[in-house]
Amino acid sequence: RMKKATLIATLIATLFSQTLIPSAHAATKGWRYWGYYQAAPKATAWKAAMTGPTVDIADGSVEGWIFTFSSDDVPSTPPSVKPNFASICGKTKPEAGLKRIGLVIDFGNKAYAPKGEKVQKTIVRCVVTAKESQGIDVLAQEVNVRQADSGLICGFNSYPAQECGVEISTPTSLVKK
């Protein structure tokens, strides 16, 4: 019994030390990248995509992208526009053999925009596409997509102009006080 109690106390202490004492590195660095979110048909909230955009998406879905910053202390955020298929695609009539996908591309916060680059206006569109189209196809119908050789999405419509998923210092406006 003593071993079991010691083991439980050790596990609890380990969990508390990991959650209550953030590393110094976590507070000072993070990554700037394109975050990918999805909302299934009739969903009202974004879900972070667990795969890349080369998966099938259902008619009535909403695809979301945001240029974001994330570190252990500053979690990434979903696009600023809610994934409301009816408001994005409600005026677009269904067409035989095609599907309608809502698309939101949020160019993010100027606090973490690359130096010398201007944050572009959020794009909200209803994309009518082939039934077999995947997320990357929907995206490419609306913006010029720049990818790394690895497949990582680097930029939309030349934003950012050159970088791809870089580590940066946490912008001072995002540091928790």
Summary of the structure (lengths in Angstrom):
residues: 177
radius of gyration: 20.0
end to end distance: 43.7
largest distance: 68.9
contacts: 494
relative contact order: 0.19
helix: 24%
strand: 30%
